[in-house]
Amino acid sequence: MPVSRKSRRRKILTLAVAATLGSMSLPMVQAQETPEPAASEEARKRRPNETTNDEPTTLAALTVTAQKREEALQDVPIVVTALDDRIIQDTGVRDVKDLQVLVPGLTVTSTQSEVQTVARIRGIGTVGDNAGLESSVGVVIDGIYRPRNGVGFGDLGEIERIEVLKGPQGTVFGKNTSAGVINVITKRPHYITQVEGEITAGNYNALGVSGSLNTPLSDNAAFRVYAAKRKRDGYLDVHTGAGPRVEDEDSDQNFHSLRGQLLFEPTDTLDINFIADFTSREENCCAGVTTVRGPTAAIIDALATDEGVSPSADPFAREVWSNRSTSQDIKDKGVAMQVDWTTPWFGGAELTSITGWRDWQAINGLDFDFSSADLLYREADPDESLTAFETLSQEFRLTGSTDRVDWMVGLFYSDEDLTRHDSYRIGAGYEPYLSTAVLGQVASRFPAGMVNMANAATFFSQATGRPFGTSFAGLGADDDYEQNAKSTAIFTNNTWHATDALDLTLGLRYTREEKTLDSIYSNPNGGPGCAALLSNPSRVGAALVARGVPAAAVPALVPQVIGFGCLPWANVQHNGRNTHQEREEKEWSGTLKAAYRFNETVMVYASAARGYKAGGFNLDRVQSSNGLSSGTAGIVPVSDTSFPGEFVDSYELGSKTTWADGNLLLNATLFHQTYDDFQLNSFLGTSFVVRSIPEVISKGIDTEVLWQTRLDGLSLQGGVVYADTRYGDDPLPDADLARLPGSRASFAPYWSASASVSYEWDFTDTLIGRFNIGAKYMSDYNTGSDLDPEKAQDAYTVGNARFIVGASNQRWSVEAWALNFTDEEYMQVGFDAPLQTGSWNAFLGAPRTYGLTLRVMY
């Protein structure tokens, strides 16, 4: 790199630090008192958030559990964004997707359904539209690891706090956390009877109600239950054509959630907390809008009873065309038990056991062609479109301390059964569309008029020798996948206080992953069109010649025509295939950290970490030129759909500083992360193909400021992240990924910044006011795994605001709120319009929503 570029890069990093230190940004975080080893009876029975006059209120007392023990935020040598219940409520965070507005460097997107939701930190995440790919950013809720990001994206209920940890966290938080962790802690029962309720109304006919009851059952037991129901109209208007879809809106909301907790504290050294929860979502999601209208759009228009697709590329008119259902039915339930016992061993070490059982399933309809023509779709039926997990997990930790060492050892085990039913139904418009589009593509290679385009819709009937409308029809593909994954690990994380100023931390984890996959492929309609093409290629050539194609060009065109006739859902070579795959991985991961505290206000640290994310199998129809996943485009079924594990070497150099008598925190960290065998799942217009990218490098600076100002009630928090995340220079075999080598990774903006300010004041002795306003800025980035220019997203800023008037004793409050209050227009993900060469679609970000909320508490 030329010296001048290096100099510019240093200046950019310097400006990032300066900008952050000068900013007044992100959410207000209420300080927490660092707990004593054994709380008094009075403190134990006190209502949460109720303070005494002698409790500290400075930010320096803010505690987190980033290393599975309560520690002051400023003592933890990790980049952590900590968000308490107040800021979460004020910014309207109900699920992890809402969280991104508060955390710089965090991006969360959804594609074909809310199930397919992906979190990325510093541009690193798993682009996945099938459940065979696991997450790079782990989601942990009340100590239970969720196997995929989408599984964890439901209504979180009453949240105590959320911690977002950046960088590899496998030593402490376990498998598949190579990019970071979102750690969610919900509110536990306490010993004061308390009833809370909420009613919310907003635009798009939004209506939500929720309530909770907390009550003691005895001196040593308490119970808490929370329930919510929320509905909202969709913010996309749907043109349904001839149907059979009847819903004229998409991206609506309709869910209910129930969570109960039962706490037992039979002795001063033992507490047991049981959790049971259930969430149901029955919604319509997610139709895509047209961002580029290509030449094939006219063919679709002719096959539909309305326009077929958008007459012009006007995505933010929020109009979509879909004649088939996009309904989704998601059920998520589970139980958990956490036992904490202060043992008589090793000076009072604490033994923690966390047992979890989760059952989750999603049924999703899909209009695969994103048009109102009847081409290709998937029924919302469990036999044809189901993704289901059943997971049992168990973790044991023994944590203790001496004068010089804080230590932890643990065991982890999970057993996950994954079921996927995947199907494609072929509509009446598919054959005439494919015939016209393919023949048109052939004709474009020759002088105008040479190829006869009359009755182009009958071309495949001529090429197959079958009656028109019978080559491609009915249930084309119906595949079943059954995967079992067992993960076993032993881990330890230990901090040696070498001196009063110097801490050294060593963490290690040994993980064994075992996966088996049984796949059954079938073409219930027999794949007649593809079968006819394969059995008689000479007839394909004759059909081309009959259309005026020069004989000399025919041999090169026949395989291409057969390829279009044998796309994955129509490829008869998959019919009756049964495959069995196994893989086992045994890997070490770990971290080494050094933290030095110059004084009470300044701590610096350096860390090195090795992260690991398990390999797996692509649960999709995969085909290539040679029957290998590494092959180019083709029609030979691939039996080995496995991909290797992903590894990261991460280095950080940071500082955490405390000023203004503990009321101002300024933190900054330089990071450099190198990923090997990065798991990239790329949509190539007809199927998803997993590629192991040899190298991805992410480097930059992550900064944060929290300020509890001298003006009583005014708090500011914020952060700026500069990240240069790029693919390595190694060439890739797939022509569709030719743009990747040396380029900036998708979903990797150079700059990401969050800013929030909260202010609370007294109107009268009994009435208070509070407002919060915050925003998230993202510089430009590309949303496509293949980096097509049409998938580029310009820089944008999304802001939320809330104004609250309520009783000083918190008995009631009325809140006026707005999310994306400037109605910023941006897309979550851009993608190739399936089957429509030259057209692109996108899944949009949410528009402006606003409303009123009434809260009561007794």
LOMI-945483 format. One line per 5 residues: for each residue y, z, x of C-alpha. Coordinates in steps of 0.02 Angstrom, whole numbers, plus 32768, in hexadecimal, padded with zeros to 4 digits. Each point is the difference from the previous one (the first is absolute). Layout:
N
Y:Z:X  ...
This chain:
858
8000:8000:8000  80AC:7FD5:8049  8068:8090:803C  8086:7FDA:7F7F  7F82:8017:7F70
7FC6:80A6:8048  80B4:8038:800B  801E:7FCF:7F4B  7F63:805D:7FCA  803A:809F:8057
80A8:7FF1:7FAA  7FAB:7FEB:7F57  7F99:809E:801A  809A:805E:8039  805E:7FC7:7F65
7F6E:8037:7F93  800C:80B1:8043  80BC:8002:7FEF  7FFA:7FBC:7F50  7F84:8083:7FCA
805B:8091:8050  809E:7FC5:7FAC  7FB2:7FDE:7F57  7FF9:8079:7F70  7F61:7FCA:7FAF
7F5E:801E:7F9F  7FC3:808A:7F8D  8031:80B4:7FF7  7F72:806D:803F  8001:80B4:7FCB
7FD5:8078:808A  7F64:8068:7FF1  7FE1:80A7:804B  7F7E:7FFC:8089  7F72:8067:7FB3
7FBE:809E:804C  7F46:8009:8021  7FE7:8076:7F6D  807F:7FF4:7F75  8034:809C:7FA3
7FC8:801B:7F4D  80B3:7FE9:7FC5  8011:7F5A:805C  7F56:7FC5:7FC1  802F:801F:7F4A
80AF:7FB8:800E  802C:7F61:7FA3  7FFF:7F69:8075  80AD:7FD2:8045  803E:80AE:7FD1
8052:8048:809A  803B:80A9:8038  80A7:801F:8051  7FB6:8016:80AD  7F9C:7F5E:8002
8043:7F79:8075  804A:7F65:7FB1  801C:7F96:809A  7FA8:7F5C:8021  7FB9:8049:80A0
7F86:8062:7F94  7FB8:7F64:7FAD  7F43:8004:8012  7F7D:7F75:7FFB  7F43:7FF5:8010
7FF9:7F65:806D  7F7F:8052:8072  7FA0:8058:7F73  805D:80A3:801F  80AB:8036:7FC4
8081:7FE2:8089  80BB:7FE8:800A  802B:7F48:7FF3  8064:8008:80A1  7F6A:8044:8061
7F88:7F74:7FD1  7FF5:7F72:8080  7FE5:7F7B:7F7A  8075:7F8F:7F9E  7FFE:8052:7F54
806A:7FDE:7F67  7FF5:809A:7F91  8034:7FF5:7F49  8006:8095:7F8D  7FEF:8008:7F43
80BB:7FFB:7FE1  8020:7F5B:8059  7F61:7FB6:7FB9  803B:802A:7F50  80B3:7FC9:801E
7FCC:7F55:8041  7F81:7FDF:7F76  7F64:7FFF:806D  7F66:8003:7F90  7F84:7FA5:806F
7FF1:7FD2:80B6  804A:7F54:7FE1  80A4:8051:7FCA  8001:8060:80A3  8034:7F6D:806D
80B7:800E:7FCF  8006:80A8:805C  7FA3:7FD3:80A0  8041:7F82:807F  7F76:7F96:8049
7F91:8014:7F66  7FDD:7F67:7F93  7F92:8004:7F65  7FD3:7F62:7F9F  7F8E:7FC8:7F72
7FB6:7F56:7FDE  7F84:7FC7:7F7B  7FF6:80AE:7FB4  803D:80B0:8022  7F52:801D:8048
802A:7F8D:808F  808B:806A:8047  801D:8009:80BB  8066:807B:8068  8042:7FCD:80AA
8058:8067:8085  8068:7FA6:8084  7FB8:7F5C:7FC3  7F4B:8038:8013  7F8D:8002:7F69
7F6A:7FAA:7FB6  8026:7F67:7F96  7F71:800E:7F86  7FD3:7FB7:7F58  7F4D:803B:8002
7FBB:80AC:8019  7F9C:7FD5:809B  809C:801D:8069  8031:80B4:801F  80AF:8042:8018
8060:8010:80A4  8071:8081:7FAD  7F9A:808F:7FBC  8029:8056:7F5B  7FCC:80B8:7FF3
801E:8061:7F5F  7FE1:80BB:8003  7F95:7FED:809B  7F91:7F76:7FB5  8002:7F58:8059
800F:7F6D:7F88  7F98:7F6A:8037  8082:7F79:7FDA  80BC:8003:7FE5  7FF1:7FBE:7F4E
7F87:808B:7FD3  8087:807F:802C  808D:7FAE:7FA1  8002:8057:7F59  8072:8080:7FB3
8003:808E:807F  803A:8083:7F84  8058:809B:803F  801F:7FE9:80B9  8023:808F:8077
8029:7F8E:8092  7FD1:7F5C:8053  7FF1:7FE7:80BB  8000:7F52:804C  7FB7:8002:80B0
8019:7F64:8069  7F8B:7FC1:8086  7F45:8020:8016  7FC8:80A3:7FAD  7F44:7FF1:800A
7FE6:80A0:8065  803B:806E:7F72  7FFF:7F97:7F62  7F64:7F9B:801E  7FC6:7F4F:7FEA
806D:7F69:7FE7  80A8:804A:802B  8029:7F8D:8091  80B2:7FE0:7FC2  8027:80A7:7FAE
7FE1:8077:7F70  8051:8025:7F58  7FD4:80B6:7FE0  8020:803A:7F4D  7FFA:80B8:7FD0
800A:8028:7F46  803D:80A5:7FB7  7F7E:808A:7FFB  7FF0:8088:7F7C  8067:809F:8014
800C:80A8:7FA9  8095:7FE8:7F8D  7FEC:7FB8:7F51  8064:7F60:7FFD  800E:7F6E:7F87
8057:7F5D:802E  801E:7F64:7F9B  8053:7F57:8016  8032:7F71:7F8D  803E:7F5D:804B
8045:7F65:7FAB  803F:7F63:8055  801A:7F46:7FF7  7F6C:7F8C:7FE3  7FD7:807D:7F75
7FC3:807D:807F  7FC4:80A5:7FB9  7FAC:808B:805F  7FCD:80B2:7FDA  7FB2:8080:8072
7FE2:80B9:8001  7FAF:8089:8064  7FC5:80B1:7FE4  7FE7:8080:8088  7FBA:80A9:7FD3
7FA9:8092:8057  7F51:8026:7FBF  7FF6:80A6:805B  8047:8054:8099  7F96:7F8C:806B
7FF3:7F5F:7F9E  807C:7F7E:7FBF  7FF6:7F5C:7FA4  8070:7F66:7FFE  7FF3:7F63:7F95
806C:7F65:7FFF  7FFD:7F6C:7F88  8069:7F62:7FF4  800A:7F64:7F95  8072:7F6E:802C
801E:7F56:7FB2  8077:7F71:8025  8010:7F4A:7FCF  7FE3:7F7C:8083  808F:7FB5:8063
7FB2:7F52:800A  8006:7F8B:7F69  7F5F:7F9C:7FEE  7FED:7F4E:7FBF  7F4E:8000:7FBF
7FEA:7F48:7FD6  7F69:7FE6:7F90  7FBB:80AB:802E  7F8C:8058:7FE0  8077:807F:804D
806F:8051:7F7E  8062:807C:806B  80AC:7FB6:8020  8032:8080:8083  7FBA:8030:80A9
8017:8090:807C  8009:8081:7F74  7FCD:80B6:800F  7F88:8064:7F97  7FA6:8094:804B
7FD4:80B5:7FE7  7FD0:8083:807E  7FB6:80B0:7FFC  7FED:807B:808F  7FC1:80B3:7FFC
7FF3:8082:808A  7FAA:80A9:8001  8027:8079:808D  7F95:8099:802C  8035:807F:8083
7F75:8082:7FF6  8036:8056:80A2  8095:8000:8074  7FA0:7F8E:8077  7FB5:7F82:7F87
8048:7F82:7F86  7FA8:7F75:7FA3  805C:7F74:7FA6  7FA9:7F89:7F88  8054:7F5B:7FCF
7FCB:7F83:7F7B  8065:7F67:7FD1  7FF4:7F63:7F96  8073:7F69:7FF3  7FF1:7F67:7F90
806B:7F64:800F  7FF2:7F72:7F81  8085:7F82:802F  8022:7F48:8021  801C:7FD3:80B5
8027:7F97:8063  803E:7F51:7FDC  8058:7F9D:8088  80A3:7F9F:7FF5  801F:7F54:804A
8069:7FFE:809E  7FDE:7F4B:8033  7FCD:7F7D:7F7E  7F92:7F7F:8055  7FC0:7F52:7FD1
7F65:803F:7FA6  806B:805E:7F81  8015:7F5F:7F9C  7F42:7FF5:7FEA  7FFA:80B1:7FBC
8091:7FDB:7F8C  7F9E:7F6F:7FB6  7F67:806D:7FE2  805D:808F:7FAA  804A:800B:7F53
80A3:803F:804A  804E:7FE6:80AB  7F63:803D:805A  8065:804C:808E  80B7:8026:8016
8068:7F61:7FEB  8068:8039:8094  7FE9:807F:8089  8067:808E:7FB4  7F96:8099:8027
807E:8084:7FCD  800C:7FBD:7F51  7F5F:8068:7FFA  7FA2:7F7F:7F99  7F49:7FDC:8023
7F7E:7F89:7FBA  7F53:8046:7FDC  7F86:7FD1:7F76  7F7D:8080:8035  7FFF:80BD:7FFE
803E:8068:8093  7FCB:80A4:7FAF  7FCB:808D:8072  7F9E:809A:7FD0  7FFE:8082:808A
7FA6:80A7:7FF4  800F:8081:808A  7FB0:80AC:7FF8  7FC4:8084:8076  7FE2:80B5:8028
8024:8062:809E  7FEA:80AE:8043  805D:804B:8092  7FC9:80A6:8048  806A:805D:8081
7FB3:8099:804F  8050:806B:8085  7F64:802E:8061  7FDF:8098:806C  7FD6:7F89:808F
8068:7FCD:8095  8092:806F:7FD6  800A:7FD0:7F49  7FDF:7F46:8008  8011:7FA5:7F5B
7F6F:7F9C:7FBB  8030:7F74:7F88  7F86:7F9C:7F96  803B:7F6C:7F99  7F82:7FAD:7F8D
802F:7F66:7F9C  7FAD:7F8C:7F85  805E:7F66:7FC3  7FD0:7F7B:7F81  8075:7F6E:7FF0
7FEF:7F56:7FAD  8070:7F6F:7FD6  7FE4:7F6D:7F8D  807C:7F73:8016  801D:7F5C:7FA8
804C:7F75:8067  804D:7F58:7FDA  7FD5:7FB8:80A9  806B:7F62:7FF2  809E:805E:7FC8
8026:7F7E:7F7C  7FE9:7FE6:7F45  7F86:7F72:801F  7F4B:8037:7FEE  7FBE:7FEA:80B1
7FB2:809A:804F  7FFA:80B4:7FC6  7FA2:80A4:8002  7FD7:8063:7F63  802F:80B7:7FF5
7F4A:8030:7FEC  7FA1:807F:806A  7F71:7F86:801A  8077:7F7F:8047  8093:805D:804C
7FDF:80B0:803D  802B:8064:809B  7FB8:80B0:8000  7FF2:808D:807D  7F9C:809F:7FF9
8025:806E:8094  7FC1:80AA:8037  8059:8053:8092  7FF3:80A5:805B  806E:8047:8088
7FEF:80A4:805F  8087:8043:8074  8008:809F:8066  80AF:8025:803B  8039:808D:806F
807D:803A:8082  800D:806A:809A  809A:802E:8063  7FF5:7F5A:805C  7F97:7F8A:7F97
8006:7FBD:7F4F  7F57:7FB2:7FE0  7FA3:7FA2:7F78  7F51:7FB9:7FF2  7FB9:7FA6:7F6B
7F7C:7F93:7FAF  8018:7F74:7F84  7F85:7F9F:7F95  8017:7F7E:7F78  7F86:7F97:7F9C
8051:7F6F:7FA4  7FAD:7F88:7F86  8065:7F65:7FDD  7FD6:7F85:7F75  8058:7F5B:7FE8
7FE0:7F7E:7F78  8061:7F61:8022  8003:7F64:7F95  805B:7F5C:7FDE  8002:7FA6:7F59
802E:7F49:7FFF  806F:7FC5:7F72  8008:7F5A:7FA6  8096:7FC8:8065  7FAD:801A:80A9
7FA2:7F5A:800E  8091:7F8D:7FCB  8077:8064:806F  7F90:7FF9:8099  7FDA:7F48:7FE5
80B8:7FD2:7FF2  8038:806D:8091  7F77:7FC6:8078  8012:7F48:7FD5  80BD:8011:8013
7FE9:804C:80AC  7F8F:7F6F:8031  807D:7F81:7FBD  808E:804E:8064  7FAD:7FC4:80A0
800E:7F49:7FD2  808A:7F89:7FC9  8040:801E:7F50  7F97:7FAB:7F7C  7F68:7FE2:806F
7F9C:808E:7FB1  7FE5:7FEE:7F45  8040:809F:7FAC  7FD9:7FC9:7F4E  7F9F:8087:7FA2
8005:8069:809E  7FBA:8094:7F9F  7F56:7FAA:7FFC  7FEE:7FED:80BD  7F84:808F:801A
7F9B:7FC4:7F6B  7FEF:7F5A:805C  7FDA:8055:80A8  7F79:8071:7FB6  7FB8:7F86:7F82
800A:8086:7F78  8056:7FF4:7F56  80B6:802F:8003  801C:80BB:7FEB  7F51:8035:8037
8010:8003:80BE  8069:809F:8004  7FF8:8076:7F6B  7FCC:80AE:7FCC  7FD9:8096:806E
8005:7FB3:80AC  7FE2:809B:806A  7FBE:80AE:7FDA  7FE1:8069:809B  7FCD:80B5:8018
8020:806A:809A  7FB8:80AD:8021  803F:8057:809D  7FD7:80AD:8041  8069:804D:8089
7FD9:80A5:8055  807A:804E:8078  7FDA:8099:806B  8079:804C:807D  801D:8096:806C
80B2:8024:8037  806D:807C:805B  80BA:8015:8019  8040:8084:8079  80AA:8033:8042
8010:8063:80A1  80A4:805D:8015  8001:7FEB:80BC  80A7:8058:800E  8080:803F:7F85
804D:7F52:8008  7F6E:7F8A:801D  7F78:7FD4:7F81  7F6D:7F8D:8025  7F97:7FBB:7F70
7F56:7FAF:800B  7FAB:7FB3:7F6A  7F58:7FA8:7FF9  7F98:7FB4:7F76  7F53:7FB3:8006
7FDA:7F93:7F69  7F60:7FAD:7FC8  8010:7F7B:7F7A  7F6B:7FB4:7FA8  8014:7F74:7F81
7F85:7F98:7F9D  802B:7F72:7F8B  7F90:7FA5:7F84  804C:7F65:7FB2  7FBD:7F95:7F72
8052:7F59:7FE2  7FE7:7F94:7F67  8049:7F68:7FAC  7FD1:801B:7F49  8036:7F50:7FD1
7F91:7FB9:808A  8091:7FB4:8061  7FDA:7F53:7FB9  8097:7FA6:8047  7FE8:803C:80B2
7F43:7FE3:7FF4  801A:7F4C:7FCB  807C:7FE0:808D  7F8C:8048:8084  7F68:7FA3:7FC0
8050:7F55:8000  8093:7FEC:8079  7FF2:7F42:7FF2  8034:800C:7F4A  809E:805B:8039
8024:7F71:8077  7FE2:7F81:7F76  807A:805B:7F8D  8084:7FF9:8088  7FE4:7F46:8020
8008:7FDF:7F45  80AC:8050:8002  803D:7F8A:8088  7FE8:806D:8099  7FDD:7F91:8099
7F48:8008:8031  802C:802C:80B3  8056:80A0:7FC7  7F75:803A:7F8D  7F8C:8057:807F
808B:8078:8033  8034:8022:7F4C  7F55:8023:7FB3  7FE9:80AC:8053  80AF:8032:7FCB
7FE0:7FD1:7F4A  7F5B:8060:8004  805D:8094:804B  8077:8005:7F6C  7F6E:7FF2:7F89
7FA6:8090:8057  808A:8082:8008  7FB6:80B0:8007  7FF1:801E:7F44  7FAE:7F56:7FE5
7F95:7FF7:809D  7F4A:7FF4:7FC8  7FC7:8030:80B0  802E:80B5:7FD7  7F91:8001:7F66
7F6D:8078:8011  8034:8041:80AB  7FD4:80B6:8024  803E:804B:80A2  7FEC:80A9:8054
8073:8039:808B  8008:809F:8067  8072:8042:8086  8012:80A2:805F  8092:8039:8069
8010:8098:8071  80AE:8017:8042  8070:807F:8056  80B6:8016:7FD4  807A:8081:803C
80AD:8034:8037  8056:8058:8090  80AE:8048:7FE9  807A:8062:8068  8095:8057:7FB1
8088:8059:8062  8084:806D:7FB0  809C:800D:806C  8048:8084:7F8C  8000:802F:7F48
8055:7F5D:7FD0  7FB3:7F77:806B  7F4A:7FCC:800D  7FBE:7F61:8052  7F50:7FBD:7FF8
7F90:7F75:803E  7F5C:7FCB:7FB3  7F73:7F86:8018  7F82:7FDC:7F77  7F69:7F94:7FE2
7FEA:7FD1:7F49  7F6E:7FAE:7FA8  7FE2:7FAC:7F59  7F4F:7FD3:7FCE  7FC2:7F4F:7FF3
7FAB:7FC3:7F64  7FD4:7F6C:7F93  8066:7F83:7F9E  7FC9:8010:7F4A  8028:7F4F:7FCF
7FB4:7F52:8001  801D:7FC4:80B1  7FD9:7F50:8038  802D:7F9C:809A  7FDA:7F62:8061
7F6C:804D:805D  7FC8:8097:7F9A  805D:807A:8073  8098:8068:7FD2  8055:7FBB:809B
7FE9:7F4C:7FC5  8084:7F91:7FB6  800D:7FCA:7F4A  7F5C:7FC1:7FB8  7F7B:8019:7F7B
7F71:8052:8060  7FE4:80B1:7FBC  801D:808C:807D  7F7B:8088:7FFC  804C:8071:8085
80A6:8038:7FB5  8014:8094:8076  8098:8024:806B  8011:807C:808F  805F:80A4:8008
80B9:8006:8024  8046:8066:8091  80AD:8036:8034  8047:804B:809E  80A1:805A:7FD4
8084:804E:8070  8098:8063:7FC9  8092:8054:8055  806C:8067:7F8E  807A:808D:7FE9
8022:807B:7F74  80A6:805A:8003  804D:8087:7F92  80BA:801D:7FED  8081:8059:7F93
7FA0:80A4:7FF9  7F64:7FA9:7FC2  8058:7F95:7F7E  7FFC:7F59:805B  7F62:7FAC:8043
800A:7F64:806C  7F5B:7FB1:8035  7FD5:7F5E:8059  7F5E:7FB3:8043  7FDC:7F67:8068
7F56:7FB5:7FD8  7F8E:7F79:8045  7F5E:7FD4:7FA6  7F7F:7F7D:8031  7F7E:7FD1:7F7D
7F5E:7FAA:8032  7F99:7F9D:7F82  8084:8018:7F7B  7FB2:7FE0:7F56  8063:7F77:7FA9
7FC9:7FC7:7F53  8050:7F58:7FDD  8005:7FA5:7F59  7FE7:7F47:8023  801E:7FC0:7F4F
7F4B:800C:7FC5  7FB6:809B:8051  8025:8091:8074  7FC5:7FF4:80B4  7FFF:8095:8077
8037:7FD9:80B0  7FFE:8079:8092  80A5:7FE1:8058  7FE3:8027:80B8  80A4:805C:8018
8095:8040:7F9F  808B:8062:8057  807D:806F:7FA6  808D:8051:8062  80A9:804A:7FD9
8058:80A0:7FD0  7FEF:8073:7F6B  8092:8074:7FDC  802B:8084:7F7F  808F:8073:7FCF
8001:8093:7F86  80A3:805A:7FDF  8025:8094:7F91  80BD:7FF6:800B  8082:8089:8004
8032:7FCC:7F51  7F92:806C:7F93  7F83:7F95:7F9F  8017:7F5E:8064  7F68:7FC2:8061
7FDC:7F5C:8056  7F64:7FB7:804D  7FD9:7F57:8047  7FA9:7F95:807E  8007:7F5B:805A
7F69:7FA5:8046  8007:7F6D:8076  7F54:7FB2:8015  7FD0:7F60:8059  7F50:7FE0:7FC1
7FB1:7F5F:803E  7F5A:7FA6:800A  7FBD:7FDD:80AD  800B:7F55:8051  7F46:7FD9:7FF3
7FE1:7F60:7F9A  7F9F:8013:7F5E  7F78:7F89:7FC4  8042:7FEB:7F4F  8087:7F7C:7FEA
8048:8065:7F6E  802B:808B:807A  804D:7F91:8085  80AB:8052:7FEA  7FC1:80AD:802F
7FEF:8000:80BF  809C:804F:804B  8056:8013:7F58  8041:8098:7FA6  7F7B:8048:7F8D
800F:7FF3:7F44  8055:8092:7FA6  804F:8033:80A5  80BE:8005:7FF3  805C:8024:80A0
806B:8081:7FA7  7FD6:807B:7F77  8075:808C:7FCB  8003:8082:7F77  8095:8068:7FCC
8017:8087:7F7D  8081:8081:7FD1  7FEE:8091:7F86  8089:8072:7FC2  7FF3:8095:7F8B
8091:8067:7FBC  8029:807E:7F78  805A:7FC3:7F65  8005:80B2:7FBC  7FA1:80A2:801D
7F71:7FBD:7F97  800C:7F43:8019  7FE0:7F98:809B  800F:7F49:802E  7FA0:7F9D:8082
7FF8:7F4C:8036  7F94:7FA0:8078  801D:7F50:803D  7F92:7FA9:807D  7FD8:7F54:8041
7F80:7FA3:806A  8032:7F6C:806D  7F86:7F80:8044  8033:7F72:8073  7FAF:7F57:7FE6
7F44:7FE9:8013  7F72:7F8E:7FCB  7F8A:8039:7F75  7F72:7F87:8025  7F6D:8020:8073
800D:7F4A:8038  80BF:800C:8018  8028:7F69:7F95  80BF:7FED:7FFD  7FF9:7FFA:7F41
7FC6:80B5:8001  8098:8043:805E  8063:808E:7FB2  80B7:8014:802B  804A:80AA:802A
801B:806E:7F68  8030:80B0:7FCB  7FB9:8062:7F6E  805D:8099:7FC2  7FD6:808D:7F87
8075:807E:7FB0  7FF1:8099:7F90  8085:8072:7FB2  7FC9:80A8:7FBA  8052:8084:7F94
7F9F:809D:7FDB  7FF5:80BB:7FEF  8015:8068:809D  7F5F:805C:7FD8  7FA3:7F58:7FF9
7FD1:8017:7F49  8039:7F50:7FD5  8050:7F67:804A  8036:7F52:7FC8  7FF3:7F75:807F
8048:7F50:8000  7FA7:7F91:807D  7FF2:7F4F:803E  7F80:7FB1:8074  8035:7F64:8060
80AA:801C:7FB1  804B:7F63:804E  7F72:7F98:7FB6  7FD4:7FBE:80AC  7F91:7F66:7FF9
7F71:7FF8:807C  7F4A:7FD1:8006  7F72:8073:8031  7F89:7F77:8039  800A:7F42:8008
7F60:7F9B:7FF4  7FBD:7F4E:7FF6  7FF0:7FCD:7F4A  7F43:7FF1:7FEB  7FC3:7F4C:7FF5
80B5:7FC2:8003  8026:7FB4:80A9  80BA:8006:8022  8023:808D:7F84  801E:80B7:8025
8005:8099:7F90  8035:80B5:8018  7FE6:80AE:7FBA  80AD:804A:7FE3  804A:80AA:801F
8032:8065:7F68  80AA:7FDD:7FAF  8082:8084:7FD5  7FBF:8089:7F8F  8065:808F:7FBA
7FF6:808B:7F81  8012:80B7:7FD2  7F8C:8092:8021  8000:80AB:7FAC  7FA6:808D:805B
7FDE:80AF:7FC1  7FAE:8095:8055  7FD2:80AD:7FC0
